[in-house]
């Protein structure tokens, strides 16, 4: 099919603003791209090529026209408002609204709305609804609600549907979570490393906390606050070998750290944490690069929040994430510790921004910011 026969060319000729959300076109002779409604002089049809998104056009080597850059900013603000409205609709609904309902409300096709929603939030609409319900369950279980009422209040229409995913969402049975970790045994030990005090804790599923700080007692209180009714058991000699392994990794990152981890986060957080584990020792990546690699290019703030929610220092290397200009940002255990960790890793490796092409892309939701 020639360009003249493509319906997108007709939209360009008509300068149709409704087509702006559907595609952009690049002009081979100028190297710029624009939207169908652009008032600029029409190019010859043989000199254009179509792209679904501005990102695709830029990946192909085109730069935005001045008008396109302005339109892109306005369109991003418009999409952000549409997605914010959809999020409120999901949160306020008794049952999660389906994709078609949300798309009609936004005035977009279901396909385009799905893509816009995921680009802004890092989640599909279904994933956002699931994360919201899980958060409501956790909040309900922390209060005075019974397990059953917490599940139904969160929008689960049967106990079985929630119990199928309860271990992943809560890390334990709902009744145990409501009881502050009762019936769960957590082994822990506190030691010293060159970064100060270090606490390592392990549940039946794996290492569930690696905390750094100046005050050993505060680290223990932090663990108690997370599971106030869990049975915390001081380490035996075998467990002390585990903490020695963690300390050894802190001191010499090239040794690596291969331990079973007990990850307890939202689906989005776990995607971020997995991407962090794939940053090579001696390399760094920006929040924006991580957001790009997990398929949520506009969710870099949520990526920072997921880094801040990480309770497994060094095992989940959030210290390797920096600002886009290479500067160090906040760190849950102190910026100076972050600086020392990176400096230590650079003794054997040259710290360069991570090659984002080498980081795998993950498809398919954040807590305190880092």
Secondary structure, DSSP 4 states (H G I P E B T S, - for coil): --GGGSHHHHHHHTT-GGGGGT-EEEETTTTEEEETT--SPPPPGGGEEEESSHHHHHHTT-EE-HHHHHHHHHHHHHHHHHHHHHHHHHHH-SSPPPHHHHHHHHTS-HHHHHHHHHHHHSS-HHHHHHHHHHHHHHHHHHTT--HHHHHHHTT-S-HHHHHTTHHHHHSS-HHHHHTTSTT-EEEEEEEEETTEEEEEEEETTEEEEEEEES-HHHHHHHHHHHTTTSEEEE--HHHHHHHHHHHHHHH-GGG-----B---S-HHHHHHHHHHHTSPTTEEEEHHHHHHHTT-TT-HHHHHHHHHT--BTTTS-GGGEE-TTS-----TT-HHHHHHHHHHHTTTS--EE--GGGSPP------S--
